Amino acid sequence: MTEVLNVLLLLFLIACAVGVAYIRDLLSAVILFSSFGLIMAIIWQQLSAPDVAMVEAALGTGVVALLLIAAISKTKRAE
């Protein structure tokens, strides 16, 4: 059961990475990147590294996403 979960997490991780690379909307890319960080935190937890998982969840999902959203808010949208 755990191997199936790990494979699904890895597939979702790859899908998020490819999605971030190809998506055109910046806010959607930040949301996908934040979900990438959350999935990485779950994978670190599965690998028995709870300290790394907590740092990844705090920084990769929270702080970086807030900084990127703040940077996007300073830019102008071109249609």
Backbone atoms as SQL, in Angstrom:
CREATE TABLE atoms (id INTEGER PRIMARY KEY, chain TEXT, resi INTEGER, resn TEXT, atom TEXT, x REAL, y REAL, z REAL);
INSERT INTO atoms VALUES
  (1, 'A', 1, 'MET', 'N', 0.829, -1.202, 0.000),
  (2, 'A', 1, 'MET', 'CA', 0.000, 0.000, 0.000),
  (3, 'A', 1, 'MET', 'C', 0.869, 1.258, 0.000),
  (4, 'A', 2, 'THR', 'N', 1.951, 1.217, 0.751),
  (5, 'A', 2, 'THR', 'CA', 2.819, 2.396, 0.826),
  (6, 'A', 2, 'THR', 'C', 3.513, 2.648, -0.503),
  (7, 'A', 3, 'GLU', 'N', 3.856, 1.568, -1.214),
  (8, 'A', 3, 'GLU', 'CA', 4.512, 1.756, -2.498),
  (9, 'A', 3, 'GLU', 'C', 3.575, 2.403, -3.509),
  (10, 'A', 4, 'VAL', 'N', 2.312, 2.050, -3.457),
  (11, 'A', 4, 'VAL', 'CA', 1.336, 2.664, -4.356),
  (12, 'A', 4, 'VAL', 'C', 1.208, 4.156, -4.043),
  (13, 'A', 5, 'LEU', 'N', 1.179, 4.499, -2.760),
  (14, 'A', 5, 'LEU', 'CA', 1.110, 5.903, -2.357),
  (15, 'A', 5, 'LEU', 'C', 2.355, 6.653, -2.814),
  (16, 'A', 6, 'ASN', 'N', 3.526, 6.043, -2.664),
  (17, 'A', 6, 'ASN', 'CA', 4.766, 6.696, -3.093),
  (18, 'A', 6, 'ASN', 'C', 4.793, 6.924, -4.602),
  (19, 'A', 7, 'VAL', 'N', 4.322, 5.953, -5.358),
  (20, 'A', 7, 'VAL', 'CA', 4.275, 6.103, -6.813),
  (21, 'A', 7, 'VAL', 'C', 3.301, 7.211, -7.198),
  (22, 'A', 8, 'LEU', 'N', 2.149, 7.267, -6.561),
  (23, 'A', 8, 'LEU', 'CA', 1.180, 8.325, -6.849),
  (24, 'A', 8, 'LEU', 'C', 1.730, 9.701, -6.487),
  (25, 'A', 9, 'LEU', 'N', 2.425, 9.784, -5.359),
  (26, 'A', 9, 'LEU', 'CA', 3.031, 11.053, -4.969),
  (27, 'A', 9, 'LEU', 'C', 4.088, 11.494, -5.975),
  (28, 'A', 10, 'LEU', 'N', 4.903, 10.564, -6.427),
  (29, 'A', 10, 'LEU', 'CA', 5.929, 10.900, -7.412),
  (30, 'A', 10, 'LEU', 'C', 5.318, 11.324, -8.745),
  (31, 'A', 11, 'LEU', 'N', 4.249, 10.657, -9.164),
  (32, 'A', 11, 'LEU', 'CA', 3.584, 11.047, -10.404),
  (33, 'A', 11, 'LEU', 'C', 2.973, 12.439, -10.291),
  (34, 'A', 12, 'PHE', 'N', 2.359, 12.722, -9.152),
  (35, 'A', 12, 'PHE', 'CA', 1.788, 14.045, -8.945),
  (36, 'A', 12, 'PHE', 'C', 2.890, 15.095, -8.864),
  (37, 'A', 13, 'LEU', 'N', 4.027, 14.741, -8.284),
  (38, 'A', 13, 'LEU', 'CA', 5.163, 15.652, -8.205),
  (39, 'A', 13, 'LEU', 'C', 5.681, 15.997, -9.599),
  (40, 'A', 14, 'ILE', 'N', 5.797, 14.995, -10.451),
  (41, 'A', 14, 'ILE', 'CA', 6.243, 15.223, -11.829),
  (42, 'A', 14, 'ILE', 'C', 5.222, 16.069, -12.583),
  (43, 'A', 15, 'ALA', 'N', 3.936, 15.791, -12.369),
  (44, 'A', 15, 'ALA', 'CA', 2.888, 16.567, -13.040),
  (45, 'A', 15, 'ALA', 'C', 2.931, 18.032, -12.599),
  (46, 'A', 16, 'CYS', 'N', 3.168, 18.281, -11.325),
  (47, 'A', 16, 'CYS', 'CA', 3.274, 19.660, -10.842),
  (48, 'A', 16, 'CYS', 'C', 4.484, 20.361, -11.450),
  (49, 'A', 17, 'ALA', 'N', 5.611, 19.671, -11.520),
  (50, 'A', 17, 'ALA', 'CA', 6.824, 20.271, -12.087),
  (51, 'A', 17, 'ALA', 'C', 6.638, 20.610, -13.558),
  (52, 'A', 18, 'VAL', 'N', 6.048, 19.704, -14.313),
  (53, 'A', 18, 'VAL', 'CA', 5.803, 19.967, -15.730),
  (54, 'A', 18, 'VAL', 'C', 4.773, 21.074, -15.890),
  (55, 'A', 19, 'GLY', 'N', 3.759, 21.073, -15.049),
  (56, 'A', 19, 'GLY', 'CA', 2.740, 22.116, -15.105),
  (57, 'A', 19, 'GLY', 'C', 3.297, 23.494, -14.822),
  (58, 'A', 20, 'VAL', 'N', 4.184, 23.604, -13.840),
  (59, 'A', 20, 'VAL', 'CA', 4.804, 24.892, -13.533),
  (60, 'A', 20, 'VAL', 'C', 5.634, 25.378, -14.712),
  (61, 'A', 21, 'ALA', 'N', 6.294, 24.462, -15.392),
  (62, 'A', 21, 'ALA', 'CA', 7.150, 24.853, -16.514),
  (63, 'A', 21, 'ALA', 'C', 6.335, 25.327, -17.714),
  (64, 'A', 22, 'TYR', 'N', 5.147, 24.773, -17.924),
  (65, 'A', 22, 'TYR', 'CA', 4.387, 25.074, -19.135),
  (66, 'A', 22, 'TYR', 'C', 3.232, 26.050, -18.949),
  (67, 'A', 23, 'ILE', 'N', 2.827, 26.341, -17.729),
  (68, 'A', 23, 'ILE', 'CA', 1.658, 27.194, -17.519),
  (69, 'A', 23, 'ILE', 'C', 2.021, 28.653, -17.800),
  (70, 'A', 24, 'ARG', 'N', 1.081, 29.405, -18.345),
  (71, 'A', 24, 'ARG', 'CA', 1.356, 30.790, -18.736),
  (72, 'A', 24, 'ARG', 'C', 0.951, 31.794, -17.663),
  (73, 'A', 25, 'ASP', 'N', -0.048, 31.471, -16.876),
  (74, 'A', 25, 'ASP', 'CA', -0.513, 32.383, -15.836),
  (75, 'A', 25, 'ASP', 'C', 0.399, 32.278, -14.616),
  (76, 'A', 26, 'LEU', 'N', 0.916, 33.413, -14.159),
  (77, 'A', 26, 'LEU', 'CA', 1.884, 33.402, -13.064),
  (78, 'A', 26, 'LEU', 'C', 1.279, 32.947, -11.744),
  (79, 'A', 27, 'LEU', 'N', 0.071, 33.385, -11.444),
  (80, 'A', 27, 'LEU', 'CA', -0.554, 32.997, -10.189),
  (81, 'A', 27, 'LEU', 'C', -0.840, 31.494, -10.149),
  (82, 'A', 28, 'SER', 'N', -1.261, 30.944, -11.256),
  (83, 'A', 28, 'SER', 'CA', -1.483, 29.499, -11.324),
  (84, 'A', 28, 'SER', 'C', -0.171, 28.744, -11.173),
  (85, 'A', 29, 'ALA', 'N', 0.899, 29.289, -11.712),
  (86, 'A', 29, 'ALA', 'CA', 2.209, 28.659, -11.563),
  (87, 'A', 29, 'ALA', 'C', 2.658, 28.674, -10.109),
  (88, 'A', 30, 'VAL', 'N', 2.378, 29.744, -9.391),
  (89, 'A', 30, 'VAL', 'CA', 2.733, 29.813, -7.971),
  (90, 'A', 30, 'VAL', 'C', 1.923, 28.806, -7.170),
  (91, 'A', 31, 'ILE', 'N', 0.661, 28.652, -7.499),
  (92, 'A', 31, 'ILE', 'CA', -0.181, 27.675, -6.796),
  (93, 'A', 31, 'ILE', 'C', 0.318, 26.261, -7.050),
  (94, 'A', 32, 'LEU', 'N', 0.684, 25.956, -8.289),
  (95, 'A', 32, 'LEU', 'CA', 1.241, 24.640, -8.596),
  (96, 'A', 32, 'LEU', 'C', 2.577, 24.426, -7.904),
  (97, 'A', 33, 'PHE', 'N', 3.399, 25.476, -7.855),
  (98, 'A', 33, 'PHE', 'CA', 4.690, 25.370, -7.180),
  (99, 'A', 33, 'PHE', 'C', 4.508, 25.144, -5.684),
  (100, 'A', 34, 'SER', 'N', 3.497, 25.764, -5.117),
  (101, 'A', 34, 'SER', 'CA', 3.196, 25.562, -3.702),
  (102, 'A', 34, 'SER', 'C', 2.714, 24.136, -3.443),
  (103, 'A', 35, 'SER', 'N', 1.917, 23.595, -4.357),
  (104, 'A', 35, 'SER', 'CA', 1.491, 22.200, -4.200),
  (105, 'A', 35, 'SER', 'C', 2.667, 21.246, -4.394),
  (106, 'A', 36, 'PHE', 'N', 3.631, 21.629, -5.238),
  (107, 'A', 36, 'PHE', 'CA', 4.867, 20.860, -5.384),
  (108, 'A', 36, 'PHE', 'C', 5.598, 20.781, -4.044),
  (109, 'A', 37, 'GLY', 'N', 5.694, 21.909, -3.344),
  (110, 'A', 37, 'GLY', 'CA', 6.349, 21.919, -2.036),
  (111, 'A', 37, 'GLY', 'C', 5.611, 21.075, -1.011),
  (112, 'A', 38, 'LEU', 'N', 4.292, 21.094, -1.065),
  (113, 'A', 38, 'LEU', 'CA', 3.500, 20.284, -0.138),
  (114, 'A', 38, 'LEU', 'C', 3.689, 18.793, -0.397),
  (115, 'A', 39, 'ILE', 'N', 3.698, 18.407, -1.651),
  (116, 'A', 39, 'ILE', 'CA', 3.933, 16.999, -1.997),
  (117, 'A', 39, 'ILE', 'C', 5.343, 16.584, -1.595),
  (118, 'A', 40, 'MET', 'N', 6.320, 17.479, -1.781),
  (119, 'A', 40, 'MET', 'CA', 7.687, 17.165, -1.349),
  (120, 'A', 40, 'MET', 'C', 7.758, 16.968, 0.155),
  (121, 'A', 41, 'ALA', 'N', 7.005, 17.765, 0.911),
  (122, 'A', 41, 'ALA', 'CA', 6.973, 17.596, 2.362),
  (123, 'A', 41, 'ALA', 'C', 6.391, 16.238, 2.742),
  (124, 'A', 42, 'ILE', 'N', 5.359, 15.810, 2.031),
  (125, 'A', 42, 'ILE', 'CA', 4.780, 14.490, 2.306),
  (126, 'A', 42, 'ILE', 'C', 5.777, 13.388, 1.958),
  (127, 'A', 43, 'ILE', 'N', 6.504, 13.564, 0.864),
  (128, 'A', 43, 'ILE', 'CA', 7.501, 12.560, 0.480),
  (129, 'A', 43, 'ILE', 'C', 8.625, 12.500, 1.514),
  (130, 'A', 44, 'TRP', 'N', 9.084, 13.651, 1.995),
  (131, 'A', 44, 'TRP', 'CA', 10.108, 13.649, 3.039),
  (132, 'A', 44, 'TRP', 'C', 9.603, 12.947, 4.291),
  (133, 'A', 45, 'GLN', 'N', 8.343, 13.130, 4.615),
  (134, 'A', 45, 'GLN', 'CA', 7.773, 12.435, 5.777),
  (135, 'A', 45, 'GLN', 'C', 7.754, 10.929, 5.547),
  (136, 'A', 46, 'GLN', 'N', 7.430, 10.511, 4.330),
  (137, 'A', 46, 'GLN', 'CA', 7.440, 9.085, 3.999),
  (138, 'A', 46, 'GLN', 'C', 8.845, 8.498, 4.081),
  (139, 'A', 47, 'LEU', 'N', 9.849, 9.324, 3.843),
  (140, 'A', 47, 'LEU', 'CA', 11.238, 8.874, 3.903),
  (141, 'A', 47, 'LEU', 'C', 11.821, 8.968, 5.316),
  (142, 'A', 48, 'SER', 'N', 10.969, 9.166, 6.309),
  (143, 'A', 48, 'SER', 'CA', 11.348, 9.240, 7.729),
  (144, 'A', 48, 'SER', 'C', 12.300, 10.394, 8.017),
  (145, 'A', 49, 'ALA', 'N', 12.008, 11.536, 7.444),
  (146, 'A', 49, 'ALA', 'CA', 12.774, 12.749, 7.720),
  (147, 'A', 49, 'ALA', 'C', 11.807, 13.863, 8.120),
  (148, 'A', 50, 'PRO', 'N', 11.256, 13.790, 9.338),
  (149, 'A', 50, 'PRO', 'CA', 10.220, 14.755, 9.720),
  (150, 'A', 50, 'PRO', 'C', 10.748, 16.182, 9.852),
  (151, 'A', 51, 'ASP', 'N', 12.019, 16.350, 10.219),
  (152, 'A', 51, 'ASP', 'CA', 12.560, 17.699, 10.327),
  (153, 'A', 51, 'ASP', 'C', 12.647, 18.369, 8.963),
  (154, 'A', 52, 'VAL', 'N', 13.082, 17.630, 7.959),
  (155, 'A', 52, 'VAL', 'CA', 13.158, 18.163, 6.606),
  (156, 'A', 52, 'VAL', 'C', 11.743, 18.415, 6.072),
  (157, 'A', 53, 'ALA', 'N', 10.803, 17.543, 6.419),
  (158, 'A', 53, 'ALA', 'CA', 9.421, 17.709, 5.965),
  (159, 'A', 53, 'ALA', 'C', 8.804, 18.986, 6.538),
  (160, 'A', 54, 'MET', 'N', 9.080, 19.270, 7.809),
  (161, 'A', 54, 'MET', 'CA', 8.525, 20.487, 8.409),
  (162, 'A', 54, 'MET', 'C', 9.117, 21.743, 7.787),
  (163, 'A', 55, 'VAL', 'N', 10.417, 21.722, 7.516),
  (164, 'A', 55, 'VAL', 'CA', 11.048, 22.882, 6.885),
  (165, 'A', 55, 'VAL', 'C', 10.523, 23.054, 5.465),
  (166, 'A', 56, 'GLU', 'N', 10.371, 21.962, 4.739),
  (167, 'A', 56, 'GLU', 'CA', 9.835, 22.041, 3.374),
  (168, 'A', 56, 'GLU', 'C', 8.403, 22.562, 3.378),
  (169, 'A', 57, 'ALA', 'N', 7.613, 22.121, 4.334),
  (170, 'A', 57, 'ALA', 'CA', 6.227, 22.591, 4.401),
  (171, 'A', 57, 'ALA', 'C', 6.173, 24.070, 4.750),
  (172, 'A', 58, 'ALA', 'N', 7.023, 24.498, 5.663),
  (173, 'A', 58, 'ALA', 'CA', 6.999, 25.902, 6.078),
  (174, 'A', 58, 'ALA', 'C', 7.566, 26.815, 5.003),
  (175, 'A', 59, 'LEU', 'N', 8.704, 26.452, 4.458),
  (176, 'A', 59, 'LEU', 'CA', 9.357, 27.322, 3.473),
  (177, 'A', 59, 'LEU', 'C', 8.829, 27.091, 2.065),
  (178, 'A', 60, 'GLY', 'N', 8.821, 25.830, 1.627),
  (179, 'A', 60, 'GLY', 'CA', 8.437, 25.533, 0.258),
  (180, 'A', 60, 'GLY', 'C', 6.986, 25.823, -0.042),
  (181, 'A', 61, 'THR', 'N', 6.136, 25.650, 0.925),
  (182, 'A', 61, 'THR', 'CA', 4.711, 25.871, 0.696),
  (183, 'A', 61, 'THR', 'C', 4.266, 27.258, 1.145),
  (184, 'A', 62, 'GLY', 'N', 4.776, 27.712, 2.277),
  (185, 'A', 62, 'GLY', 'CA', 4.287, 28.962, 2.844),
  (186, 'A', 62, 'GLY', 'C', 5.045, 30.202, 2.444),
  (187, 'A', 63, 'VAL', 'N', 6.276, 30.306, 2.874),
  (188, 'A', 63, 'VAL', 'CA', 7.037, 31.544, 2.727),
  (189, 'A', 63, 'VAL', 'C', 7.327, 31.858, 1.265),
  (190, 'A', 64, 'VAL', 'N', 7.785, 30.861, 0.523),
  (191, 'A', 64, 'VAL', 'CA', 8.115, 31.096, -0.888),
  (192, 'A', 64, 'VAL', 'C', 6.866, 31.485, -1.679),
  (193, 'A', 65, 'ALA', 'N', 5.754, 30.843, -1.401),
  (194, 'A', 65, 'ALA', 'CA', 4.517, 31.184, -2.104),
  (195, 'A', 65, 'ALA', 'C', 4.095, 32.624, -1.795),
  (196, 'A', 66, 'LEU', 'N', 4.213, 33.031, -0.544),
  (197, 'A', 66, 'LEU', 'CA', 3.861, 34.410, -0.194),
  (198, 'A', 66, 'LEU', 'C', 4.790, 35.413, -0.870),
  (199, 'A', 67, 'LEU', 'N', 6.072, 35.115, -0.913),
  (200, 'A', 67, 'LEU', 'CA', 7.016, 36.016, -1.578),
  (201, 'A', 67, 'LEU', 'C', 6.746, 36.101, -3.082),
  (202, 'A', 68, 'LEU', 'N', 6.442, 34.979, -3.709),
  (203, 'A', 68, 'LEU', 'CA', 6.153, 34.998, -5.140),
  (204, 'A', 68, 'LEU', 'C', 4.852, 35.739, -5.440),
  (205, 'A', 69, 'ILE', 'N', 3.849, 35.568, -4.597),
  (206, 'A', 69, 'ILE', 'CA', 2.588, 36.294, -4.794),
  (207, 'A', 69, 'ILE', 'C', 2.798, 37.784, -4.598),
  (208, 'A', 70, 'ALA', 'N', 3.639, 38.166, -3.629),
  (209, 'A', 70, 'ALA', 'CA', 3.949, 39.585, -3.439),
  (210, 'A', 70, 'ALA', 'C', 4.681, 40.143, -4.647),
  (211, 'A', 71, 'ALA', 'N', 5.581, 39.362, -5.229),
  (212, 'A', 71, 'ALA', 'CA', 6.300, 39.821, -6.417),
  (213, 'A', 71, 'ALA', 'C', 5.348, 39.940, -7.607),
  (214, 'A', 72, 'ILE', 'N', 4.422, 39.011, -7.750),
  (215, 'A', 72, 'ILE', 'CA', 3.448, 39.070, -8.846),
  (216, 'A', 72, 'ILE', 'C', 2.545, 40.291, -8.693),
  (217, 'A', 73, 'SER', 'N', 2.200, 40.626, -7.451),
  (218, 'A', 73, 'SER', 'CA', 1.317, 41.770, -7.246),
  (219, 'A', 73, 'SER', 'C', 1.991, 43.080, -7.650),
  (220, 'A', 74, 'LYS', 'N', 3.318, 43.106, -7.692),
  (221, 'A', 74, 'LYS', 'CA', 4.045, 44.319, -8.099),
  (222, 'A', 74, 'LYS', 'C', 4.173, 44.455, -9.617),
  (223, 'A', 75, 'THR', 'N', 3.833, 43.402, -10.344),
  (224, 'A', 75, 'THR', 'CA', 3.955, 43.453, -11.803),
  (225, 'A', 75, 'THR', 'C', 2.616, 43.845, -12.424),
  (226, 'A', 76, 'LYS', 'N', 2.692, 44.274, -13.673),
  (227, 'A', 76, 'LYS', 'CA', 1.473, 44.617, -14.407),
  (228, 'A', 76, 'LYS', 'C', 1.108, 43.464, -15.317),
  (229, 'A', 77, 'ARG', 'N', -0.164, 43.212, -15.438),
  (230, 'A', 77, 'ARG', 'CA', -0.656, 42.108, -16.276),
  (231, 'A', 77, 'ARG', 'C', -0.836, 42.593, -17.706),
  (232, 'A', 78, 'ALA', 'N', -0.234, 41.847, -18.628),
  (233, 'A', 78, 'ALA', 'CA', -0.383, 42.175, -20.048),
  (234, 'A', 78, 'ALA', 'C', -1.295, 41.130, -20.679),
  (235, 'A', 79, 'GLU', 'N', -2.320, 41.581, -21.323),
  (236, 'A', 79, 'GLU', 'CA', -3.279, 40.673, -21.956),
  (237, 'A', 79, 'GLU', 'C', -2.846, 40.367, -23.355);
